[in-house]
Amino acid sequence: MQQTNSPFRGLGGSLINNNVMEEKMIKKICENTLMEHLGMEFIEVSAGRVVATMPVDHRTVQPMGRLHGGAIMALAESIGSIGSAFMVDTEKFHVLGVEISGSHVGTTNEKEVIAIGTIIHQGKSSHVWEIKVQDKNEKLISLCRLSCRIIPIKK
């Protein structure tokens, strides 16, 4: 069997049976990654829904002090990828983001944004997520879509 360095490895295969991913598990997955570096915090990871926050600070702004579109896209891809990994048996499948798009429709002066990801297609080999990024006043900042490929791990 091919070895994998997935942080999901050894957590019991499909995590969907737990209904909600525990905070300890989420922190382990984010350790030493872009998600940790950008200060993303996952509030909810459940089947078909992921909610996370990200600070608007020196790590996530552009030179003009506004939230960077690339940071938003990193947040959106992280949400969809973790959401898909939660919904498959990670001992048997890898999840890879293969396409992402986003419309940045607003900006914020708040210190944090919240992103809510909802699965809109769940097939055997692909998932599609819609991720809305908004501020604490529910002002829409970006609307993103992520496609993930579900790939069998070769034995």
CNS distance restraints for C-alpha pairs under 8 A (distance, minus, plus):
assign (resid   1 and name CA) (resid 154 and name CA) 7.15 0.50 0.50
assign (resid   1 and name CA) (resid 155 and name CA) 4.26 0.50 0.50
assign (resid   2 and name CA) (resid 153 and name CA) 7.10 0.50 0.50
assign (resid   2 and name CA) (resid 154 and name CA) 6.29 0.50 0.50
assign (resid   2 and name CA) (resid 155 and name CA) 5.44 0.50 0.50
assign (resid   4 and name CA) (resid   9 and name CA) 7.45 0.50 0.50
assign (resid   5 and name CA) (resid   9 and name CA) 7.19 0.50 0.50
assign (resid   6 and name CA) (resid  90 and name CA) 7.99 0.50 0.50
assign (resid   7 and name CA) (resid  28 and name CA) 6.87 0.50 0.50
assign (resid   7 and name CA) (resid  29 and name CA) 5.26 0.50 0.50
assign (resid   8 and name CA) (resid  13 and name CA) 7.89 0.50 0.50
assign (resid   8 and name CA) (resid  29 and name CA) 7.07 0.50 0.50
assign (resid   8 and name CA) (resid  90 and name CA) 6.35 0.50 0.50
assign (resid   8 and name CA) (resid  91 and name CA) 7.98 0.50 0.50
assign (resid   9 and name CA) (resid  13 and name CA) 7.48 0.50 0.50
assign (resid   9 and name CA) (resid  90 and name CA) 6.77 0.50 0.50
assign (resid   9 and name CA) (resid  91 and name CA) 6.35 0.50 0.50
assign (resid  10 and name CA) (resid  91 and name CA) 7.91 0.50 0.50
assign (resid  11 and name CA) (resid  15 and name CA) 7.69 0.50 0.50
assign (resid  13 and name CA) (resid  88 and name CA) 7.89 0.50 0.50
assign (resid  13 and name CA) (resid  89 and name CA) 4.70 0.50 0.50
assign (resid  13 and name CA) (resid  90 and name CA) 5.50 0.50 0.50
assign (resid  13 and name CA) (resid  91 and name CA) 5.29 0.50 0.50
assign (resid  13 and name CA) (resid  92 and name CA) 7.80 0.50 0.50
assign (resid  14 and name CA) (resid  86 and name CA) 6.97 0.50 0.50
assign (resid  14 and name CA) (resid  87 and name CA) 6.66 0.50 0.50
assign (resid  14 and name CA) (resid  88 and name CA) 5.42 0.50 0.50
assign (resid  14 and name CA) (resid  89 and name CA) 3.89 0.50 0.50
assign (resid  14 and name CA) (resid  90 and name CA) 6.29 0.50 0.50
assign (resid  14 and name CA) (resid  91 and name CA) 7.82 0.50 0.50
assign (resid  15 and name CA) (resid  19 and name CA) 7.45 0.50 0.50
assign (resid  15 and name CA) (resid  21 and name CA) 7.27 0.50 0.50
assign (resid  15 and name CA) (resid  86 and name CA) 5.40 0.50 0.50
assign (resid  15 and name CA) (resid  87 and name CA) 6.54 0.50 0.50
assign (resid  15 and name CA) (resid  88 and name CA) 7.29 0.50 0.50
assign (resid  15 and name CA) (resid  89 and name CA) 7.13 0.50 0.50
assign (resid  16 and name CA) (resid  20 and name CA) 7.44 0.50 0.50
assign (resid  16 and name CA) (resid  46 and name CA) 7.47 0.50 0.50
assign (resid  16 and name CA) (resid  47 and name CA) 6.12 0.50 0.50
assign (resid  16 and name CA) (resid  86 and name CA) 5.98 0.50 0.50
assign (resid  16 and name CA) (resid  87 and name CA) 5.28 0.50 0.50
assign (resid  16 and name CA) (resid  88 and name CA) 7.33 0.50 0.50
assign (resid  19 and name CA) (resid  46 and name CA) 5.62 0.50 0.50
assign (resid  19 and name CA) (resid  47 and name CA) 6.26 0.50 0.50
assign (resid  20 and name CA) (resid  44 and name CA) 7.34 0.50 0.50
assign (resid  20 and name CA) (resid  45 and name CA) 5.73 0.50 0.50
assign (resid  20 and name CA) (resid  46 and name CA) 4.48 0.50 0.50
assign (resid  20 and name CA) (resid  47 and name CA) 7.23 0.50 0.50
assign (resid  21 and name CA) (resid  25 and name CA) 6.64 0.50 0.50
assign (resid  21 and name CA) (resid  26 and name CA) 6.90 0.50 0.50
assign (resid  21 and name CA) (resid  44 and name CA) 7.49 0.50 0.50
assign (resid  21 and name CA) (resid  45 and name CA) 5.41 0.50 0.50
assign (resid  21 and name CA) (resid  46 and name CA) 6.31 0.50 0.50
assign (resid  21 and name CA) (resid  86 and name CA) 7.75 0.50 0.50
assign (resid  22 and name CA) (resid  26 and name CA) 6.46 0.50 0.50
assign (resid  23 and name CA) (resid  27 and name CA) 6.23 0.50 0.50
assign (resid  23 and name CA) (resid  42 and name CA) 7.96 0.50 0.50
assign (resid  24 and name CA) (resid  28 and name CA) 6.35 0.50 0.50
assign (resid  25 and name CA) (resid  29 and name CA) 6.36 0.50 0.50
assign (resid  26 and name CA) (resid  30 and name CA) 6.37 0.50 0.50
assign (resid  26 and name CA) (resid  42 and name CA) 7.01 0.50 0.50
assign (resid  27 and name CA) (resid  31 and name CA) 6.19 0.50 0.50
assign (resid  30 and name CA) (resid  34 and name CA) 7.82 0.50 0.50
assign (resid  30 and name CA) (resid  35 and name CA) 5.76 0.50 0.50
assign (resid  30 and name CA) (resid  36 and name CA) 5.53 0.50 0.50
assign (resid  31 and name CA) (resid  35 and name CA) 7.95 0.50 0.50
assign (resid  31 and name CA) (resid  36 and name CA) 6.03 0.50 0.50
assign (resid  32 and name CA) (resid  36 and name CA) 6.24 0.50 0.50
assign (resid  32 and name CA) (resid  37 and name CA) 7.39 0.50 0.50
assign (resid  33 and name CA) (resid  37 and name CA) 6.36 0.50 0.50
assign (resid  34 and name CA) (resid  38 and name CA) 6.04 0.50 0.50
assign (resid  35 and name CA) (resid  39 and name CA) 6.29 0.50 0.50
assign (resid  35 and name CA) (resid  40 and name CA) 5.30 0.50 0.50
assign (resid  35 and name CA) (resid  74 and name CA) 7.92 0.50 0.50
assign (resid  35 and name CA) (resid  75 and name CA) 7.51 0.50 0.50
assign (resid  35 and name CA) (resid  78 and name CA) 7.15 0.50 0.50
assign (resid  36 and name CA) (resid  40 and name CA) 5.96 0.50 0.50
assign (resid  36 and name CA) (resid  41 and name CA) 7.97 0.50 0.50
assign (resid  37 and name CA) (resid  59 and name CA) 7.86 0.50 0.50
assign (resid  38 and name CA) (resid  54 and name CA) 7.03 0.50 0.50
assign (resid  38 and name CA) (resid  55 and name CA) 7.58 0.50 0.50
assign (resid  38 and name CA) (resid  59 and name CA) 5.93 0.50 0.50
assign (resid  38 and name CA) (resid  60 and name CA) 6.63 0.50 0.50
assign (resid  38 and name CA) (resid  71 and name CA) 7.79 0.50 0.50
assign (resid  39 and name CA) (resid  54 and name CA) 5.74 0.50 0.50
assign (resid  39 and name CA) (resid  55 and name CA) 6.27 0.50 0.50
assign (resid  40 and name CA) (resid  52 and name CA) 6.60 0.50 0.50
assign (resid  40 and name CA) (resid  53 and name CA) 5.56 0.50 0.50
assign (resid  40 and name CA) (resid  54 and name CA) 4.49 0.50 0.50
assign (resid  40 and name CA) (resid  55 and name CA) 7.19 0.50 0.50
assign (resid  40 and name CA) (resid  75 and name CA) 7.36 0.50 0.50
assign (resid  41 and name CA) (resid  52 and name CA) 5.38 0.50 0.50
assign (resid  41 and name CA) (resid  53 and name CA) 5.23 0.50 0.50
assign (resid  41 and name CA) (resid  54 and name CA) 6.47 0.50 0.50
assign (resid  42 and name CA) (resid  50 and name CA) 7.58 0.50 0.50
assign (resid  42 and name CA) (resid  51 and name CA) 6.00 0.50 0.50
assign (resid  42 and name CA) (resid  52 and name CA) 4.13 0.50 0.50
assign (resid  42 and name CA) (resid  53 and name CA) 6.47 0.50 0.50
assign (resid  43 and name CA) (resid  50 and name CA) 7.68 0.50 0.50
assign (resid  43 and name CA) (resid  51 and name CA) 5.39 0.50 0.50
assign (resid  43 and name CA) (resid  52 and name CA) 5.22 0.50 0.50
assign (resid  43 and name CA) (resid  53 and name CA) 7.33 0.50 0.50
assign (resid  44 and name CA) (resid  49 and name CA) 7.48 0.50 0.50
assign (resid  44 and name CA) (resid  50 and name CA) 5.36 0.50 0.50
assign (resid  44 and name CA) (resid  51 and name CA) 4.96 0.50 0.50
assign (resid  44 and name CA) (resid  52 and name CA) 6.92 0.50 0.50
assign (resid  45 and name CA) (resid  49 and name CA) 6.21 0.50 0.50
assign (resid  45 and name CA) (resid  50 and name CA) 4.58 0.50 0.50
assign (resid  45 and name CA) (resid  51 and name CA) 6.63 0.50 0.50
assign (resid  45 and name CA) (resid  82 and name CA) 7.93 0.50 0.50
assign (resid  45 and name CA) (resid  83 and name CA) 6.62 0.50 0.50
assign (resid  45 and name CA) (resid  86 and name CA) 7.69 0.50 0.50
assign (resid  46 and name CA) (resid  50 and name CA) 6.24 0.50 0.50
assign (resid  46 and name CA) (resid  83 and name CA) 7.33 0.50 0.50
assign (resid  46 and name CA) (resid  86 and name CA) 7.46 0.50 0.50
assign (resid  47 and name CA) (resid  83 and name CA) 7.16 0.50 0.50
assign (resid  47 and name CA) (resid  86 and name CA) 6.99 0.50 0.50
assign (resid  47 and name CA) (resid  87 and name CA) 6.14 0.50 0.50
assign (resid  48 and name CA) (resid  83 and name CA) 6.66 0.50 0.50
assign (resid  48 and name CA) (resid  84 and name CA) 7.97 0.50 0.50
assign (resid  48 and name CA) (resid  87 and name CA) 7.68 0.50 0.50
assign (resid  48 and name CA) (resid 117 and name CA) 7.90 0.50 0.50
assign (resid  48 and name CA) (resid 118 and name CA) 5.62 0.50 0.50
assign (resid  48 and name CA) (resid 119 and name CA) 4.96 0.50 0.50
assign (resid  49 and name CA) (resid  83 and name CA) 6.79 0.50 0.50
assign (resid  49 and name CA) (resid 116 and name CA) 7.27 0.50 0.50
assign (resid  49 and name CA) (resid 117 and name CA) 5.54 0.50 0.50
assign (resid  49 and name CA) (resid 118 and name CA) 4.76 0.50 0.50
assign (resid  49 and name CA) (resid 119 and name CA) 6.59 0.50 0.50
assign (resid  50 and name CA) (resid  79 and name CA) 6.09 0.50 0.50
assign (resid  50 and name CA) (resid  80 and name CA) 7.57 0.50 0.50
assign (resid  50 and name CA) (resid  83 and name CA) 6.04 0.50 0.50
assign (resid  50 and name CA) (resid 116 and name CA) 5.89 0.50 0.50
assign (resid  50 and name CA) (resid 117 and name CA) 4.99 0.50 0.50
assign (resid  50 and name CA) (resid 118 and name CA) 6.73 0.50 0.50
assign (resid  51 and name CA) (resid  79 and name CA) 7.33 0.50 0.50
assign (resid  51 and name CA) (resid 114 and name CA) 7.18 0.50 0.50
assign (resid  51 and name CA) (resid 115 and name CA) 5.66 0.50 0.50
assign (resid  51 and name CA) (resid 116 and name CA) 4.56 0.50 0.50
assign (resid  51 and name CA) (resid 117 and name CA) 6.21 0.50 0.50
assign (resid  52 and name CA) (resid  79 and name CA) 7.21 0.50 0.50
assign (resid  52 and name CA) (resid 114 and name CA) 5.77 0.50 0.50
assign (resid  52 and name CA) (resid 115 and name CA) 5.37 0.50 0.50
assign (resid  52 and name CA) (resid 116 and name CA) 6.75 0.50 0.50
assign (resid  53 and name CA) (resid 112 and name CA) 6.73 0.50 0.50
assign (resid  53 and name CA) (resid 113 and name CA) 5.60 0.50 0.50
assign (resid  53 and name CA) (resid 114 and name CA) 4.32 0.50 0.50
assign (resid  53 and name CA) (resid 115 and name CA) 6.12 0.50 0.50
assign (resid  54 and name CA) (resid  75 and name CA) 7.45 0.50 0.50
assign (resid  54 and name CA) (resid 112 and name CA) 5.64 0.50 0.50
assign (resid  54 and name CA) (resid 113 and name CA) 5.50 0.50 0.50
assign (resid  54 and name CA) (resid 114 and name CA) 6.54 0.50 0.50
assign (resid  55 and name CA) (resid  60 and name CA) 7.19 0.50 0.50
assign (resid  55 and name CA) (resid 111 and name CA) 5.83 0.50 0.50
assign (resid  55 and name CA) (resid 112 and name CA) 4.19 0.50 0.50
assign (resid  55 and name CA) (resid 113 and name CA) 6.37 0.50 0.50
assign (resid  56 and name CA) (resid  60 and name CA) 5.67 0.50 0.50
assign (resid  56 and name CA) (resid  61 and name CA) 6.48 0.50 0.50
assign (resid  56 and name CA) (resid  67 and name CA) 6.16 0.50 0.50
assign (resid  56 and name CA) (resid 110 and name CA) 7.18 0.50 0.50
assign (resid  56 and name CA) (resid 111 and name CA) 4.91 0.50 0.50
assign (resid  56 and name CA) (resid 112 and name CA) 5.03 0.50 0.50
assign (resid  56 and name CA) (resid 113 and name CA) 7.00 0.50 0.50
assign (resid  57 and name CA) (resid  61 and name CA) 6.08 0.50 0.50
assign (resid  57 and name CA) (resid 111 and name CA) 6.97 0.50 0.50
assign (resid  60 and name CA) (resid  67 and name CA) 5.94 0.50 0.50
assign (resid  60 and name CA) (resid  68 and name CA) 5.79 0.50 0.50
assign (resid  60 and name CA) (resid  71 and name CA) 5.60 0.50 0.50
assign (resid  61 and name CA) (resid  65 and name CA) 5.35 0.50 0.50
assign (resid  61 and name CA) (resid  66 and name CA) 5.15 0.50 0.50
assign (resid  61 and name CA) (resid  67 and name CA) 4.32 0.50 0.50
assign (resid  61 and name CA) (resid  68 and name CA) 4.72 0.50 0.50
assign (resid  61 and name CA) (resid  71 and name CA) 7.76 0.50 0.50
assign (resid  62 and name CA) (resid  66 and name CA) 5.58 0.50 0.50
assign (resid  62 and name CA) (resid  67 and name CA) 6.19 0.50 0.50
assign (resid  62 and name CA) (resid  68 and name CA) 4.98 0.50 0.50
assign (resid  66 and name CA) (resid 107 and name CA) 7.17 0.50 0.50
assign (resid  66 and name CA) (resid 108 and name CA) 7.58 0.50 0.50
assign (resid  66 and name CA) (resid 109 and name CA) 7.93 0.50 0.50
assign (resid  67 and name CA) (resid  71 and name CA) 7.39 0.50 0.50
assign (resid  67 and name CA) (resid  72 and name CA) 7.70 0.50 0.50
assign (resid  67 and name CA) (resid 107 and name CA) 6.97 0.50 0.50
assign (resid  67 and name CA) (resid 108 and name CA) 7.46 0.50 0.50
assign (resid  68 and name CA) (resid  72 and name CA) 6.59 0.50 0.50
assign (resid  69 and name CA) (resid  73 and name CA) 6.28 0.50 0.50
assign (resid  69 and name CA) (resid 104 and name CA) 7.15 0.50 0.50
assign (resid  70 and name CA) (resid  74 and name CA) 6.16 0.50 0.50
assign (resid  71 and name CA) (resid  75 and name CA) 6.23 0.50 0.50
assign (resid  72 and name CA) (resid  76 and name CA) 6.21 0.50 0.50
assign (resid  72 and name CA) (resid 133 and name CA) 7.65 0.50 0.50
assign (resid  72 and name CA) (resid 142 and name CA) 7.64 0.50 0.50
assign (resid  73 and name CA) (resid  77 and name CA) 6.07 0.50 0.50
assign (resid  73 and name CA) (resid 100 and name CA) 7.70 0.50 0.50
assign (resid  73 and name CA) (resid 101 and name CA) 7.93 0.50 0.50
assign (resid  73 and name CA) (resid 102 and name CA) 7.12 0.50 0.50
assign (resid  73 and name CA) (resid 144 and name CA) 7.58 0.50 0.50
assign (resid  74 and name CA) (resid  78 and name CA) 6.05 0.50 0.50
assign (resid  75 and name CA) (resid  79 and name CA) 6.23 0.50 0.50
assign (resid  75 and name CA) (resid 115 and name CA) 7.63 0.50 0.50
assign (resid  76 and name CA) (resid  80 and name CA) 6.36 0.50 0.50
assign (resid  76 and name CA) (resid 115 and name CA) 7.36 0.50 0.50
assign (resid  76 and name CA) (resid 117 and name CA) 7.63 0.50 0.50
assign (resid  76 and name CA) (resid 131 and name CA) 5.99 0.50 0.50
assign (resid  76 and name CA) (resid 144 and name CA) 6.65 0.50 0.50
assign (resid  76 and name CA) (resid 145 and name CA) 7.83 0.50 0.50
assign (resid  76 and name CA) (resid 146 and name CA) 7.39 0.50 0.50
assign (resid  77 and name CA) (resid  81 and name CA) 5.92 0.50 0.50
assign (resid  77 and name CA) (resid  97 and name CA) 6.90 0.50 0.50
assign (resid  77 and name CA) (resid 100 and name CA) 7.23 0.50 0.50
assign (resid  77 and name CA) (resid 146 and name CA) 6.42 0.50 0.50
assign (resid  78 and name CA) (resid  82 and name CA) 6.00 0.50 0.50
assign (resid  79 and name CA) (resid  83 and name CA) 5.97 0.50 0.50
assign (resid  79 and name CA) (resid 117 and name CA) 6.30 0.50 0.50
assign (resid  79 and name CA) (resid 131 and name CA) 7.77 0.50 0.50
assign (resid  80 and name CA) (resid  84 and name CA) 6.06 0.50 0.50
assign (resid  80 and name CA) (resid  97 and name CA) 7.96 0.50 0.50
assign (resid  80 and name CA) (resid 117 and name CA) 6.56 0.50 0.50
assign (resid  80 and name CA) (resid 119 and name CA) 7.92 0.50 0.50
assign (resid  80 and name CA) (resid 128 and name CA) 7.92 0.50 0.50
assign (resid  80 and name CA) (resid 129 and name CA) 5.81 0.50 0.50
assign (resid  80 and name CA) (resid 131 and name CA) 7.73 0.50 0.50
assign (resid  80 and name CA) (resid 146 and name CA) 6.44 0.50 0.50
assign (resid  80 and name CA) (resid 148 and name CA) 7.59 0.50 0.50
assign (resid  81 and name CA) (resid  85 and name CA) 6.10 0.50 0.50
assign (resid  81 and name CA) (resid  95 and name CA) 6.60 0.50 0.50
assign (resid  81 and name CA) (resid  96 and name CA) 6.94 0.50 0.50
assign (resid  81 and name CA) (resid  97 and name CA) 6.41 0.50 0.50
assign (resid  81 and name CA) (resid 148 and name CA) 6.91 0.50 0.50
assign (resid  82 and name CA) (resid  86 and name CA) 6.07 0.50 0.50
assign (resid  83 and name CA) (resid  87 and name CA) 6.57 0.50 0.50
assign (resid  84 and name CA) (resid  88 and name CA) 6.58 0.50 0.50
assign (resid  84 and name CA) (resid  95 and name CA) 6.74 0.50 0.50
assign (resid  84 and name CA) (resid 127 and name CA) 6.86 0.50 0.50
assign (resid  84 and name CA) (resid 148 and name CA) 7.41 0.50 0.50
assign (resid  85 and name CA) (resid  89 and name CA) 7.58 0.50 0.50
assign (resid  85 and name CA) (resid  90 and name CA) 6.50 0.50 0.50
assign (resid  85 and name CA) (resid  94 and name CA) 7.58 0.50 0.50
assign (resid  85 and name CA) (resid  95 and name CA) 5.99 0.50 0.50
assign (resid  86 and name CA) (resid  90 and name CA) 8.00 0.50 0.50
assign (resid  88 and name CA) (resid  93 and name CA) 6.87 0.50 0.50
assign (resid  89 and name CA) (resid  93 and name CA) 6.07 0.50 0.50
assign (resid  90 and name CA) (resid  94 and name CA) 6.30 0.50 0.50
assign (resid  91 and name CA) (resid 153 and name CA) 7.81 0.50 0.50
assign (resid  92 and name CA) (resid 152 and name CA) 5.83 0.50 0.50
assign (resid  92 and name CA) (resid 153 and name CA) 5.41 0.50 0.50
assign (resid  93 and name CA) (resid 150 and name CA) 6.25 0.50 0.50
assign (resid  93 and name CA) (resid 151 and name CA) 5.32 0.50 0.50
assign (resid  93 and name CA) (resid 152 and name CA) 4.40 0.50 0.50
assign (resid  93 and name CA) (resid 153 and name CA) 5.18 0.50 0.50
assign (resid  94 and name CA) (resid 150 and name CA) 5.92 0.50 0.50
assign (resid  94 and name CA) (resid 151 and name CA) 5.17 0.50 0.50
assign (resid  94 and name CA) (resid 152 and name CA) 6.34 0.50 0.50
assign (resid  94 and name CA) (resid 153 and name CA) 6.35 0.50 0.50
assign (resid  95 and name CA) (resid 148 and name CA) 6.39 0.50 0.50
assign (resid  95 and name CA) (resid 149 and name CA) 5.83 0.50 0.50
assign (resid  95 and name CA) (resid 150 and name CA) 4.91 0.50 0.50
assign (resid  95 and name CA) (resid 151 and name CA) 6.36 0.50 0.50
assign (resid  96 and name CA) (resid 148 and name CA) 5.35 0.50 0.50
assign (resid  96 and name CA) (resid 149 and name CA) 5.28 0.50 0.50
assign (resid  96 and name CA) (resid 150 and name CA) 6.71 0.50 0.50
assign (resid  96 and name CA) (resid 151 and name CA) 7.73 0.50 0.50
assign (resid  97 and name CA) (resid 146 and name CA) 6.89 0.50 0.50
assign (resid  97 and name CA) (resid 147 and name CA) 5.92 0.50 0.50
assign (resid  97 and name CA) (resid 148 and name CA) 4.29 0.50 0.50
assign (resid  97 and name CA) (resid 149 and name CA) 6.34 0.50 0.50
assign (resid  98 and name CA) (resid 146 and name CA) 7.67 0.50 0.50
assign (resid  98 and name CA) (resid 147 and name CA) 5.77 0.50 0.50
assign (resid  98 and name CA) (resid 148 and name CA) 5.51 0.50 0.50
assign (resid  98 and name CA) (resid 149 and name CA) 6.40 0.50 0.50
assign (resid  99 and name CA) (resid 146 and name CA) 5.80 0.50 0.50
assign (resid  99 and name CA) (resid 147 and name CA) 5.18 0.50 0.50
assign (resid  99 and name CA) (resid 148 and name CA) 7.20 0.50 0.50
assign (resid 100 and name CA) (resid 144 and name CA) 7.16 0.50 0.50
assign (resid 100 and name CA) (resid 145 and name CA) 5.66 0.50 0.50
assign (resid 100 and name CA) (resid 146 and name CA) 4.46 0.50 0.50
assign (resid 100 and name CA) (resid 147 and name CA) 6.41 0.50 0.50
assign (resid 101 and name CA) (resid 144 and name CA) 5.55 0.50 0.50
assign (resid 101 and name CA) (resid 145 and name CA) 5.40 0.50 0.50
assign (resid 101 and name CA) (resid 146 and name CA) 6.70 0.50 0.50
assign (resid 102 and name CA) (resid 142 and name CA) 6.53 0.50 0.50
assign (resid 102 and name CA) (resid 143 and name CA) 5.56 0.50 0.50
assign (resid 102 and name CA) (resid 144 and name CA) 4.05 0.50 0.50
assign (resid 102 and name CA) (resid 145 and name CA) 6.37 0.50 0.50
assign (resid 103 and name CA) (resid 142 and name CA) 5.45 0.50 0.50
assign (resid 103 and name CA) (resid 143 and name CA) 5.33 0.50 0.50
assign (resid 103 and name CA) (resid 144 and name CA) 6.35 0.50 0.50
assign (resid 104 and name CA) (resid 141 and name CA) 5.94 0.50 0.50
assign (resid 104 and name CA) (resid 142 and name CA) 4.28 0.50 0.50
assign (resid 104 and name CA) (resid 143 and name CA) 6.65 0.50 0.50
assign (resid 105 and name CA) (resid 140 and name CA) 6.97 0.50 0.50
assign (resid 105 and name CA) (resid 141 and name CA) 5.45 0.50 0.50
assign (resid 105 and name CA) (resid 142 and name CA) 5.51 0.50 0.50
assign (resid 105 and name CA) (resid 143 and name CA) 7.63 0.50 0.50
assign (resid 106 and name CA) (resid 139 and name CA) 7.79 0.50 0.50
assign (resid 106 and name CA) (resid 140 and name CA) 6.32 0.50 0.50
assign (resid 106 and name CA) (resid 141 and name CA) 4.29 0.50 0.50
assign (resid 106 and name CA) (resid 142 and name CA) 6.70 0.50 0.50
assign (resid 107 and name CA) (resid 141 and name CA) 5.45 0.50 0.50
assign (resid 108 and name CA) (resid 135 and name CA) 6.72 0.50 0.50
assign (resid 108 and name CA) (resid 141 and name CA) 7.22 0.50 0.50
assign (resid 110 and name CA) (resid 135 and name CA) 6.70 0.50 0.50
assign (resid 110 and name CA) (resid 136 and name CA) 7.52 0.50 0.50
assign (resid 112 and name CA) (resid 135 and name CA) 6.68 0.50 0.50
assign (resid 112 and name CA) (resid 136 and name CA) 7.50 0.50 0.50
assign (resid 113 and name CA) (resid 133 and name CA) 6.61 0.50 0.50
assign (resid 113 and name CA) (resid 134 and name CA) 5.64 0.50 0.50
assign (resid 113 and name CA) (resid 135 and name CA) 4.65 0.50 0.50
assign (resid 113 and name CA) (resid 136 and name CA) 6.72 0.50 0.50
assign (resid 114 and name CA) (resid 133 and name CA) 5.74 0.50 0.50
assign (resid 114 and name CA) (resid 134 and name CA) 5.50 0.50 0.50
assign (resid 114 and name CA) (resid 135 and name CA) 5.97 0.50 0.50
assign (resid 114 and name CA) (resid 136 and name CA) 7.04 0.50 0.50
assign (resid 115 and name CA) (resid 131 and name CA) 6.39 0.50 0.50
assign (resid 115 and name CA) (resid 132 and name CA) 5.46 0.50 0.50
assign (resid 115 and name CA) (resid 133 and name CA) 4.25 0.50 0.50
assign (resid 115 and name CA) (resid 134 and name CA) 6.29 0.50 0.50
assign (resid 116 and name CA) (resid 131 and name CA) 5.46 0.50 0.50
assign (resid 116 and name CA) (resid 132 and name CA) 5.34 0.50 0.50
assign (resid 116 and name CA) (resid 133 and name CA) 6.59 0.50 0.50
assign (resid 117 and name CA) (resid 129 and name CA) 6.33 0.50 0.50
assign (resid 117 and name CA) (resid 130 and name CA) 5.57 0.50 0.50
assign (resid 117 and name CA) (resid 131 and name CA) 4.16 0.50 0.50
assign (resid 117 and name CA) (resid 132 and name CA) 6.50 0.50 0.50
assign (resid 118 and name CA) (resid 129 and name CA) 5.58 0.50 0.50
assign (resid 118 and name CA) (resid 130 and name CA) 5.40 0.50 0.50
assign (resid 118 and name CA) (resid 131 and name CA) 6.43 0.50 0.50
assign (resid 119 and name CA) (resid 127 and name CA) 7.13 0.50 0.50
assign (resid 119 and name CA) (resid 128 and name CA) 5.91 0.50 0.50
assign (resid 119 and name CA) (resid 129 and name CA) 4.37 0.50 0.50
assign (resid 119 and name CA) (resid 130 and name CA) 6.32 0.50 0.50
assign (resid 120 and name CA) (resid 127 and name CA) 7.66 0.50 0.50
assign (resid 120 and name CA) (resid 128 and name CA) 5.63 0.50 0.50
assign (resid 120 and name CA) (resid 129 and name CA) 5.56 0.50 0.50
assign (resid 120 and name CA) (resid 130 and name CA) 6.63 0.50 0.50
assign (resid 121 and name CA) (resid 126 and name CA) 7.71 0.50 0.50
assign (resid 121 and name CA) (resid 127 and name CA) 5.32 0.50 0.50
assign (resid 121 and name CA) (resid 128 and name CA) 4.93 0.50 0.50
assign (resid 121 and name CA) (resid 129 and name CA) 7.09 0.50 0.50
assign (resid 122 and name CA) (resid 126 and name CA) 6.46 0.50 0.50
assign (resid 122 and name CA) (resid 127 and name CA) 4.70 0.50 0.50
assign (resid 122 and name CA) (resid 128 and name CA) 6.77 0.50 0.50
assign (resid 123 and name CA) (resid 127 and name CA) 5.91 0.50 0.50
assign (resid 124 and name CA) (resid 150 and name CA) 7.15 0.50 0.50
assign (resid 125 and name CA) (resid 149 and name CA) 5.80 0.50 0.50
assign (resid 125 and name CA) (resid 150 and name CA) 4.59 0.50 0.50
assign (resid 125 and name CA) (resid 151 and name CA) 6.65 0.50 0.50
assign (resid 126 and name CA) (resid 147 and name CA) 7.00 0.50 0.50
assign (resid 126 and name CA) (resid 148 and name CA) 5.53 0.50 0.50
assign (resid 126 and name CA) (resid 149 and name CA) 4.57 0.50 0.50
assign (resid 126 and name CA) (resid 150 and name CA) 5.43 0.50 0.50
assign (resid 127 and name CA) (resid 147 and name CA) 5.77 0.50 0.50
assign (resid 127 and name CA) (resid 148 and name CA) 5.11 0.50 0.50
assign (resid 127 and name CA) (resid 149 and name CA) 6.61 0.50 0.50
assign (resid 127 and name CA) (resid 150 and name CA) 7.53 0.50 0.50
assign (resid 128 and name CA) (resid 145 and name CA) 7.04 0.50 0.50
assign (resid 128 and name CA) (resid 146 and name CA) 5.63 0.50 0.50
assign (resid 128 and name CA) (resid 147 and name CA) 4.45 0.50 0.50
assign (resid 128 and name CA) (resid 148 and name CA) 6.26 0.50 0.50
assign (resid 129 and name CA) (resid 145 and name CA) 5.57 0.50 0.50
assign (resid 129 and name CA) (resid 146 and name CA) 5.11 0.50 0.50
assign (resid 129 and name CA) (resid 147 and name CA) 6.45 0.50 0.50
assign (resid 130 and name CA) (resid 143 and name CA) 7.36 0.50 0.50
assign (resid 130 and name CA) (resid 144 and name CA) 5.81 0.50 0.50
assign (resid 130 and name CA) (resid 145 and name CA) 4.64 0.50 0.50
assign (resid 130 and name CA) (resid 146 and name CA) 6.62 0.50 0.50
assign (resid 131 and name CA) (resid 143 and name CA) 5.97 0.50 0.50
assign (resid 131 and name CA) (resid 144 and name CA) 5.00 0.50 0.50
assign (resid 131 and name CA) (resid 145 and name CA) 6.11 0.50 0.50
assign (resid 131 and name CA) (resid 146 and name CA) 7.83 0.50 0.50
assign (resid 132 and name CA) (resid 140 and name CA) 7.09 0.50 0.50
assign (resid 132 and name CA) (resid 141 and name CA) 7.73 0.50 0.50
assign (resid 132 and name CA) (resid 142 and name CA) 6.04 0.50 0.50
assign (resid 132 and name CA) (resid 143 and name CA) 4.78 0.50 0.50
assign (resid 132 and name CA) (resid 144 and name CA) 6.34 0.50 0.50
assign (resid 133 and name CA) (resid 140 and name CA) 6.11 0.50 0.50
assign (resid 133 and name CA) (resid 141 and name CA) 5.43 0.50 0.50
assign (resid 133 and name CA) (resid 142 and name CA) 5.04 0.50 0.50
assign (resid 133 and name CA) (resid 143 and name CA) 6.30 0.50 0.50
assign (resid 133 and name CA) (resid 144 and name CA) 7.94 0.50 0.50
assign (resid 134 and name CA) (resid 138 and name CA) 5.34 0.50 0.50
assign (resid 134 and name CA) (resid 139 and name CA) 5.19 0.50 0.50
assign (resid 134 and name CA) (resid 140 and name CA) 4.41 0.50 0.50
assign (resid 134 and name CA) (resid 141 and name CA) 4.93 0.50 0.50
assign (resid 134 and name CA) (resid 142 and name CA) 6.91 0.50 0.50
assign (resid 135 and name CA) (resid 139 and name CA) 5.44 0.50 0.50
assign (resid 135 and name CA) (resid 140 and name CA) 6.92 0.50 0.50
assign (resid 135 and name CA) (resid 141 and name CA) 7.10 0.50 0.50
